Amino acid sequence: MQMQLERTEQELQVRNYSPKTVKSYLYGLREYFGFKKINLEILDILCFPEKKLRTYCSQPGIQNINFYYRLPMV
């Protein structure tokens, strides 16, 4: 998980995202990865408990996950 977060942080900084945006994206991804736990390279929004999914699926939450899965795999 740490490797994916570091790669995402580097990409956000290269693209000149603001420090607040970087912090927000990493927080959201850390939460998503915490629920997902395995197969982080495969998108699976169903790993969230239903109550948490309603809370997390706001526009910024979706953007965090979308950004990560659009990164080229290394």
C-alpha positions as a printed NumPy array, in Angstrom:
array([[  0.   ,   0.   ,   0.   ],
       [  2.791,   2.421,   0.879],
       [  4.396,   1.986,  -2.541],
       [  1.121,   2.867,  -4.314],
       [  0.65 ,   5.96 ,  -2.145],
       [  4.211,   7.142,  -2.799],
       [  3.817,   6.635,  -6.554],
       [  0.548,   8.577,  -6.499],
       [  2.079,  11.376,  -4.431],
       [  4.974,  11.711,  -6.89 ],
       [  2.607,  11.842,  -9.854],
       [  0.421,  14.486,  -8.191],
       [  3.496,  16.628,  -7.481],
       [  4.794,  16.223, -11.043],
       [  1.416,  17.429, -12.297],
       [  1.717,  20.435,  -9.973],
       [ -1.333,  19.702,  -7.814],
       [ -1.622,  21.906,  -4.727],
       [ -0.314,  20.509,  -1.407],
       [ -3.878,  20.462,  -0.016],
       [ -5.11 ,  18.444,  -3.   ],
       [ -2.218,  15.982,  -2.646],
       [ -3.014,  15.542,   1.043],
       [ -6.72 ,  15.04 ,   0.299],
       [ -6.112,  12.508,  -2.489],
       [ -3.672,  10.503,  -0.376],
       [ -6.082,  10.468,   2.566],
       [ -8.899,   9.195,   0.362],
       [ -6.744,   6.537,  -1.253],
       [ -5.394,   5.408,   2.116],
       [ -8.972,   4.913,   3.296],
       [ -9.943,   3.062,   0.103],
       [ -6.865,   0.809,   0.289],
       [ -7.572,   0.147,   3.965],
       [-10.946,  -1.327,   3.066],
       [ -9.75 ,  -3.078,  -0.071],
       [ -6.568,  -4.629,   1.456],
       [ -5.762,  -6.971,  -1.479],
       [ -5.528,  -6.642,  -5.27 ],
       [ -4.97 ,  -2.896,  -5.144],
       [ -4.277,  -2.858,  -8.876],
       [ -7.884,  -3.861,  -9.643],
       [-10.745,  -1.392,  -9.172],
       [-13.387,  -2.708,  -6.769],
       [-15.723,  -0.144,  -5.231],
       [-17.771,  -2.966,  -3.664],
       [-15.102,  -3.531,  -0.997],
       [-16.64 ,  -0.712,   1.093],
       [-19.285,  -1.472,   3.695],
       [-22.597,  -0.006,   2.48 ],
       [-22.766,   2.737,   5.137],
       [-19.189,   3.866,   4.424],
       [-19.778,   3.739,   0.66 ],
       [-22.571,   6.316,   0.882],
       [-20.303,   8.656,   2.817],
       [-17.233,   8.149,   0.643],
       [-18.807,   8.308,  -2.81 ],
       [-18.847,  12.061,  -2.978],
       [-17.25 ,  13.72 ,  -5.989],
       [-13.787,  14.15 ,  -4.356],
       [-13.795,  10.516,  -3.214],
       [-14.475,   9.288,  -6.716],
       [-11.793,  11.6  ,  -8.13 ],
       [ -9.146,  10.109,  -5.82 ],
       [ -9.872,   6.583,  -6.977],
       [-10.235,   7.624, -10.615],
       [ -6.85 ,   9.378, -10.567],
       [ -5.094,   6.346,  -9.091],
       [ -6.499,   3.868, -11.608],
       [ -5.602,   6.098, -14.553],
       [ -1.909,   6.13 , -13.588],
       [  0.309,   3.976, -15.772],
       [  1.177,   0.752, -13.938],
       [  4.867,   0.474, -13.077]])
